[in-house]
Amino acid sequence: MNQTSTAGKPYRRLLLTGAAGNLGRQLRAPLAQWADVVRLSNVAPLDDAAKHEEISAVDLADGEAVMRLVEGVDAIVHLGGISIDAPFDDLIESNIRGTYNIYEAARRHGVKRVVFASSNHAICFHPVTEVLDADAPQRPDSLYGVTKCFGESLSRYYFDRFGIETVCLRIGSSFEELKNPRMLVTFLSYRDFIELVRCSLFTNRVWHTVVYGASDNPVKWWDNTKASFLGFNPQDSSAQFDGLFSDARADRRSRRPRAAFPGRTVRAGRADGKEALIAGRVAFFSGKGWARQGLSGEKVTRMLPVA
Ligand SMILES: NC(=O)c1ccc[n+]([C@@H]2O[C@H](COP(=O)([O-])OP(=O)(O)OC[C@H]3O[C@@H](n4cnc5c(N)ncnc54)[C@H](O)[C@@H]3O)[C@@H](O)[C@H]2O)c1
């Protein structure tokens, strides 16, 4: 941690990419407590700057602009990029080239810490019957997930080769609202997200660390023991949303995610989602069950992740 602040705050200048996004907006207020100056960046327009803020509209794919953006910062919270699956060409620019540009600029400007927004989609093809820890092999579920794996590998390289520390946050689901029963398991409250970033910025040494971003939810797919030195103790839980998916069957399935796993028999239901591969064909999760017309009675052979 660079403690060069003159106003008693831990950091002198922090850079936040993706500042206009869903999670970037949540960080704006807390960052003010952590640094004298907060540099906010996004390709989309940002609100007016407060006194302690610098606003910089930069496309992460523009290497020269990113080089200027990173100059003079002590640490980077890198949230910018495409946050859903998208055409490969777009992902290459924002997530692959953009993340490379951030690390290369960090190296050139001597930045020693990055907090990188990875995603649970980097490991989503593991069956949920396994509890995953930080050493679980990457198993991306989408090209978007592949770009997050790239960011994790890139940051590993920049740590091993150049000593730039990174905490890779495999964020679950951190949104205003829960969109489906799966999010009862992957839910990360905004408050816990902010705390996870705070821990990642303030722990003395973080080396290269992978940590899962989930609140203290009743059902857990991820184990953060190997990142426990970060001191991240989530305060919230998706238990507060009990009854949100009021359909009894959907609720039961969210608590028993194994219901859709290999060897299980699929029951018929509505087909308006997109989740599982069954007997080589795509099947659907509707929030009310696993389904595809004519599929009832077939066995699940493989799972595709819920968005
Ligand atoms: N919210 C979640 O539940 C969740 C889950 C897993 C991972 N993540 C990751 O966390 C980060 C933040 O998520 P979010 O929910 O705020 O997403 P978001 O889409 O709301 O915000 C991402 C921001 O990045 C900006 N951006 C995209 N391409 C850019 C480019 N080329 N140059 C500059 N800016 C660009 C977008 O304009 C947007 O403001 C993302 O990297 C996302 O992949 C989020």
The ligand as an SDF file (V2000), in Angstrom:
LIG
                    3D

 44 48  0  0  0  0  0  0  0  0999 V2000
  -22.2320   -6.7930  -10.9970 N   0  0  0  0  0  0  0  0  0  0  0  0
  -21.9340   -8.0730  -10.9200 C   0  0  0  0  0  0  0  0  0  0  0  0
  -22.6910   -8.8700  -10.3460 O   0  0  0  0  0  0  0  0  0  0  0  0
  -20.6600   -8.6000  -11.5110 C   0  0  0  0  0  0  0  0  0  0  0  0
  -20.4400   -9.9860  -11.4850 C   0  0  0  0  0  0  0  0  0  0  0  0
  -19.2490  -10.4880  -11.9810 C   0  0  0  0  0  0  0  0  0  0  0  0
  -18.2810   -9.6220  -12.4990 C   0  0  0  0  0  0  0  0  0  0  0  0
  -18.5490   -8.2820  -12.5400 N   0  0  0  0  0  0  0  0  0  0  0  0
  -17.5120   -7.4030  -13.1270 C   0  0  0  0  0  0  0  0  0  0  0  0
  -17.4100   -6.2370  -12.3480 O   0  0  0  0  0  0  0  0  0  0  0  0
  -17.1910   -5.1150  -13.1760 C   0  0  0  0  0  0  0  0  0  0  0  0
  -18.2570   -4.0580  -12.8850 C   0  0  0  0  0  0  0  0  0  0  0  0
  -19.5240   -4.6340  -13.0620 O   0  0  0  0  0  0  0  0  0  0  0  0
  -20.8160   -3.7310  -13.2460 P   0  0  0  0  0  0  0  0  0  0  0  0
  -21.9710   -4.5240  -12.7810 O   0  0  0  0  0  0  0  0  0  0  0  0
  -20.5750   -2.3980  -12.6640 O   0  0  0  0  0  0  0  0  0  0  0  0
  -20.8650   -3.6320  -14.8330 O   0  0  0  0  0  0  0  0  0  0  0  0
  -21.3440   -2.3910  -15.7240 P   0  0  0  0  0  0  0  0  0  0  0  0
  -21.5290   -2.9360  -17.1040 O   0  0  0  0  0  0  0  0  0  0  0  0
  -22.4850   -1.6920  -15.0870 O   0  0  0  0  0  0  0  0  0  0  0  0
  -20.0870   -1.4120  -15.7040 O   0  0  0  0  0  0  0  0  0  0  0  0
  -18.9540   -1.5920  -16.5230 C   0  0  0  0  0  0  0  0  0  0  0  0
  -18.5260   -0.2340  -17.0070 C   0  0  0  0  0  0  0  0  0  0  0  0
  -17.3880   -0.3860  -17.8690 O   0  0  0  0  0  0  0  0  0  0  0  0
  -17.5420    0.5250  -18.9520 C   0  0  0  0  0  0  0  0  0  0  0  0
  -16.8020    0.0540  -20.1160 N   0  0  0  0  0  0  0  0  0  0  0  0
  -17.0970   -0.9790  -20.9390 C   0  0  0  0  0  0  0  0  0  0  0  0
  -16.1980   -1.0490  -21.9440 N   0  0  0  0  0  0  0  0  0  0  0  0
  -15.3270   -0.0370  -21.7370 C   0  0  0  0  0  0  0  0  0  0  0  0
  -14.1850    0.4340  -22.4380 C   0  0  0  0  0  0  0  0  0  0  0  0
  -13.7550   -0.1590  -23.5630 N   0  0  0  0  0  0  0  0  0  0  0  0
  -13.5220    1.4970  -21.9520 N   0  0  0  0  0  0  0  0  0  0  0  0
  -13.9420    2.1200  -20.8210 C   0  0  0  0  0  0  0  0  0  0  0  0
  -15.0150    1.7370  -20.1080 N   0  0  0  0  0  0  0  0  0  0  0  0
  -15.6960    0.6670  -20.5770 C   0  0  0  0  0  0  0  0  0  0  0  0
  -19.0370    0.5640  -19.2230 C   0  0  0  0  0  0  0  0  0  0  0  0
  -19.3840    1.7780  -19.8820 O   0  0  0  0  0  0  0  0  0  0  0  0
  -19.6180    0.4840  -17.8230 C   0  0  0  0  0  0  0  0  0  0  0  0
  -19.8450    1.7700  -17.2760 O   0  0  0  0  0  0  0  0  0  0  0  0
  -17.2090   -5.6190  -14.6170 C   0  0  0  0  0  0  0  0  0  0  0  0
  -15.8750   -5.8250  -15.0350 O   0  0  0  0  0  0  0  0  0  0  0  0
  -17.9290   -6.9340  -14.5140 C   0  0  0  0  0  0  0  0  0  0  0  0
  -17.5120   -7.8440  -15.5230 O   0  0  0  0  0  0  0  0  0  0  0  0
  -19.6970   -7.7560  -12.0620 C   0  0  0  0  0  0  0  0  0  0  0  0
  1  2  1  0
  2  3  2  0
  2  4  1  0
  4  5  1  0
  4 44  2  0
  5  6  2  0
  6  7  1  0
  7  8  2  0
  8  9  1  0
  8 44  1  0
  9 10  1  0
  9 42  1  0
 10 11  1  0
 11 12  1  0
 11 40  1  0
 12 13  1  0
 13 14  1  0
 14 15  2  0
 14 16  1  0
 14 17  1  0
 17 18  1  0
 18 19  2  0
 18 20  1  0
 18 21  1  0
 21 22  1  0
 22 23  1  0
 23 24  1  0
 23 38  1  0
 24 25  1  0
 25 26  1  0
 25 36  1  0
 26 27  1  0
 26 35  1  0
 27 28  2  0
 28 29  1  0
 29 30  1  0
 29 35  2  0
 30 31  1  0
 30 32  2  0
 32 33  1  0
 33 34  2  0
 34 35  1  0
 36 37  1  0
 36 38  1  0
 38 39  1  0
 40 41  1  0
 40 42  1  0
 42 43  1  0
M  CHG  2   8   1  16  -1
M  END
$$$$
